[in-house]
Amino acid sequence: MSNLRIVIVGASLAGATVAVTLREDGFDGEIRLIGAEAQLPYNRPPLSKGYLRQQERFEDQLVKPAAYYAEQRIELTRGMRATAIDAKQKVVALEGGERVVYDRLVVATGGRNRALSVPGANLEGIFQLRTVEDCDRIRTIAQRGRRAVVMGLGFIGCEVSASLRQLGVEVAAVEGSRVPLARVLGEEVGRVLADIHREKGVALILEDSVATFEGTGRVERVRTRNGRVLECDMVVAGIGILPNSELAAAAGAQVDNGVLVDERCRTSLPDVFAAGDVTNHLHPIFGRLRVEHWNNGYQQGLAAARSLLGGTQPYDYVHSFWSDQYEHAIEYVGFAASWDRLVFRGRPESRKFLGFYLKDGIVRAAVGLNRGGDPEDPKTDGELKAAVDLIRNRVAVDPAKLIDESVDLRRLVSAR
């Protein structure tokens, strides 16, 4: 395989992980990694947490330092967009006219923020958070005593609200659901998080939405559909992302809420693979899904690299993610778009519990608030690690045993 030329479009976490894994697994051919951002490939989670709070350095978020790419003969092109893929000729066209030939191609183009369609969205002081430059602009305004409106209470909205409060910014958060993160975690867990944010001083404007942004040249207030008027110095909108699948779609790849890939990260185009936020992947446990968390970008990058090298192992990672809000740690494993029962080990009001999302008697996902161990650490023999095994093996479980603190979760797996 040393004669192969592998091109990766998207110098994201997933794209960079593909390149790094190829080298670490012994691939000796040509690798070219092409990214639209001027920065080296970096990790995005700290942008809403430690980096936003100016507690972490950007250099520490790099996937690899600059010298690594030169040492490993990975040709890294930054600040350059791919404009077209010719799957028949196996050529990628770049801005400026360069045509890059490949033997195998990886699409790791990630996602982009949803466009704000609210009147007044063109005012200064309205931000979305995706890149380090976005975060730097927010940091310049996020000073003690300033007033911010956060639009949306998904993970980005919750984390940004927490970080801004820790910086001394006054925060009002507008969310259409009855509680934060209701779609992902359910109302019972969402109520706990709502209480935490309120105690930290966040004004929660729930079951409401932003109607207009108002101000003279710069945002000065937000008006909601229910008639609330929120004076502010800045707005941070966390309204989700869309997959950057247009490049692959124009080349003829099958696309549906992302680039469709099989269990080996292969697209419908010959010798074209995909990884990360842009993919809608076929999972042996959860079916088709698109996942936007760091763990998936990293794990699918590993899987795509190994498929490029001829591996046949399906990408069967049991998805997980984490979120830090104030001093509280949220960890989640599995995937549950819906569930018919949610049971708790530990009382939710204690803020130290596990929640199990069941459908038809089978655990589909689990969440831990300040409890559960790290499912990614092989040295950790925690409860969430046992929950991963329950999910992977599709174990039918008596909910009473999940609730019972005296029952070792590991025994539920071994009993099967």
N, C-alpha and C positions, 0 to 999 in steps of 0.2 A: 504493500500500500504506500510505499515511500514515494511513488510517482504521482500520487493523487494530489490535486490542488483543492483544498476546502476553503470556501468563502463563507463568511458569517456576516449577514446584514443585520446590524443592531448590536452596538457595543454596550449592551445592557448587562445586568447581573447574569441573565441566562446565556447571552452570547459570549460574554467573557468566560463563564464557567465552561462552556463547550470548548473554547480554545485552550484553556488551562488543562482540562481533563484530557483532551487529545494528546497533549505533550506528556502529561504525567502517566498516561497509559501506553506511552511508547510510540505514538505516531510520529513519523520522521519526515512527512511530506510538507508541502507548503500550506500555510494558514494565513488568511487575510481576514482581519476583523475590521469592519467598517461601521462607524457610528456617526449619528447626526449631531450629537452633543460635542462641544469642544473639550469637555472634561474627560479624564480617564474613566473607565468603567467604575461605578461606585454603588454602594448599598444605599437604598432610599429610606428604610425605616427610621433612622435617626433624624431625618428632616422634620418629622413632626414631634420629636422627643428631644434627646440630648443635644443634638446639633442646633435645633431651634432655640433651646435654652442656653446656648453658648457654653455648654459643659463638655462638648466633644469637638475634636478637630476634624475638619474635612479629610485630611490626609489619612486619618485612621479608618475612614469609611471606604477606602479604595479596595476593589477586589484584589488587585496586585499593584505594586508600585511601578512607575514608568520603566525602570531598568529591567524588570522581569520580562516584558514583552520583547525587548531587544535581545536579551540573553537567550530566550527560548525561541527566537526566530519567528515570532508572531508579528506579522506586518500590521500595525495598527494605524488606521486612517481615522482621524477625528474631524468633527465639524463638516462632514460630507454626507449628503443624503443620496440614497439609491433612488433612481427615478423609474426604473423599469427592470423587469426580469424577462429574458427570452429563454423559456424553458426548452425550446427545441434546439437552439444554438448553444445553450448553456452559457449565457452571457448576462451579466448585471451591468446596467448603464448607470453612471453616476452623474451628479451635477457637474457641469463643466465639460461633459462629453466623453470622459474616460469610460472604456468598456472593459470589464473585468471578466475573464474567462474562469469557469469553475468546472470541476469534475463532480463535486457534491456541494450543495448549498444548504445553509441553515438560515431560516427566517426567524429573527429574534427581535422584532421591531417594537415590542412592548405595546403600550397604550398611550392615550392622550386624555387630558381632562375633557369632560363634557362641556360643551359651549354654554355659557350663561345667556339665557334668553330674556332675562328680566330687564325691563326698562331702566336705563341709567347705568347699565353694566360697563359702559365705556369710561366712567368716571375714574379718576386717579384714586388710589387707595383701596381698590378692590382686587383681591389676590386669589389665585388658586395655587395649590402646592403640588408640584410634580418634580421639579428640578432643584438643584442646589441654588441656582440663581433666584428661583422663586422664593426659597427659604431665606436667602440673604436679604431680599427686599422686605420680607415680613419682619426680619430681625431688626432692621433699621428703625422701624416704627414701634415695635413691641417693647415699650418702656413703661416703667411703673407709673400708674395713674392714667395711662391712655385707655380708651374705650374701644372694644372690638365687638363686632357681631360675627358669630360663626354660623354659617349656613349649612345645615345638615349635621346629624349626629350619628354617622357611621363611624368606622374606626378612625379615619383621618380627622373628622370633626371632633370626636371625643378626645383624641390625643392632643390636637392643637388647642382645644379649650383648656385642657389640663396644663399644658406647657405655658400658655399665656397667663393663666392664673398664677403659676409658680413664678412667673416674671413680674407679677404685680399688676398685670393688665386687668381692667374690668371687662368681664365677658358676659354677653347675652347670646344664647344659642337657640336658633330657630329650627325646629324639626317637625315634620308632618305627622309622625307617629305619636303614640301615647307615651312612649319611653324611648331612650336611646337604644340603638342596636336591636330593635324589636324583631326585624326580619331575620337576623342571623341567630340571636341568642334567646328570643322569646321575651314575653312581657315580664315573667317572674324575675329573670336575671336583669332585664332592663330596668326594673323598678329599683333594684339594689344600686345599679350604676347611677340612676337619676338622683338617688339620695346622696351618693358620694359627691357628685358634682355640685349639688345644691349646698352641701355642707362646706364645700371649698369656695363657695361664693359665686358660682355660675348661675345666672338667671336663665332658667329653662323656659322657652316659649314653645310649648308642645301643641300638637294638633293644629299647626299653623304653618304658613309658608311666606316667603318674601314676595311682596307685590311689586315694589319699586325701590330703587336706590335714588336718593336725592342729594343734591349739593350743587355748589357753584364751582365747576371744574374738578372738584374733589368730593368724594363721598362724605356727607355730614350726618346723614340719618338713613335708616331703613324703615320702610312702612310695610307692615304685614297685611295679609288678606283679611285678617280679623280686626284690623284697625289699630294695632299697636304701632307706636312710633318709638324707634330706638335710636337715640343720638349716638354717634360713633366717630372715631378717627380712622377706622379701617374695617374692612370686611374680609374674612377668609371663607371661601366657598368650598365645601367638601361634598361635591355632588356626584362623585364617581368618575370612572374613566371608560373610554371606548377603545377596543382593540385596533391597532394600526394594521388592519388586514388588507387594505386597498392594494398595496403593491403585489401581494400574492394573488389576490382576486383577479387583478388585471392580467396576470400571467396565466390564468386559467385554473388556479387552485380552487378546490371546493371550500366555501366559506359560509359559516352560519354562526353569528356571534363569536367571531374569531376564525382563525384558519383551522379547518378540520384536520386532525392528525389521528393516526391509529395508535395502538398500544405501544408501538415502537417509535413514536414521534415522526412518522413519515406522513407527508402530505399526499394529495392525489397526483402531484406532479412527479415524474421520475427523478430520482436522486435529489429531491428537495425535502428537507426536514424542517421542523419548526419547534420552538421551545419558548416557555415563559408566558407572560401576560397575553400575548397575541393568540395563543392556541386554545382551541376547544378540543380537549383530548378525550380519548376513549379509555375509561378506567374500568378494570375488571370487577371492582366492587360497586362503584358509584354510577357507572354508566357515563354518558357524555356530560362534561362540565368544563367551565372556564374558571380558573382560579387566579387571583391577582396578588397573592401573598408572597413574601420573600422566600419562604421555604419551597414553594413550588418552582419559582424561578431557578433556584439553586439545584434542587433535586432533578427537575426536568432537564436542566442543562447537562447534568451528569449523564442522565439516561440517553439524551440525544447524542452525546459524544460517543457513547458505547455502541449505540445503534449504527452510527456512521462507520465504526470500525468493524461492523459485522455481527455485533451482539444480537441475540434473539430474546433476551430477557424483557418481558413487558414492563412498562412503567406502571407499577402498582403501589407506589408510595401512598401510605395513608396520610392524607393531607393534615397539616397542622399549622397553626399560627399563634402568635402571642401579641399582647398589647400591654404596655405599661401606662397607667394613668394615676398620677400622684404616686403614692407609695404602694399602690395596688397592682398586682400582676394577674393578668388574664391569660390563660392558655387554653387552646382548643384543639381537639383532634377529631378527624373524621370529616364527614360532610352530610348535613341534613337540610335539604331544601324545605322539608316538611316533616312533621312528626305527629304521632297520636298520643304520646305521653312523655312528660318530662318529670323525672324524679331526682331527688337530691340526697346526697350523703353529706350530712352536716346541714345546719339551718342557714338558709339564704341570708337572714338578717344578721348572722354572725360574721358575714363577709369572709368566711373561710369554708368553702364547700366545693363539692363536685356536683355537676348536673349531668344527667344522662338522657340523651334524646333517643327515644325508642320508636320504632315503627314495626307493627306486626310482631311485637315481642323481641325484636332484635335491636341491639344498640347500634345506631348509625353515627352518633357523634357524642362527644363529652366535652364539658367545659369545666375548668378549674379556676376559682378565684382564690388566690393566695394559698393554693393547695394543689398537690398532685405530682410534683417532681417535673423533671425535664424529659419529655419523651424522646428527644434527640440525643440524649447523653446515655451511651451504653452502660455507664457506671451507675446510673440512677435506676433504682428499683422502685420507682414511684407508682402511684395509683394510675396516673394517666398512661404510663407505659403499659400497664395491664389493660386499660381501656382500649389502647391501640390493638392489642391482641384479640380482645372481644370483637372489635369492629372488623378486623381483618378476617377472622374465622367465622364471622356471622353467627355468633353464638346466641341461641335463644336463652334468655335469662329471666328468672323470676325477679320482677322489680323489687320485691321485698328484700332480696339478697343484696341488691345494689344499695338500698337504703341502710341496711343493717351494718353499723360500724364494726361489728365483731366478725364479719365475713371478709376474709382475705380475697380481694378481687382476682388474684393470681390463681386461686383454687377454682374459680368459676371457669377459667380458661382450661386448666389442666383436667377438670372434671369432664369436659367435653371430649 
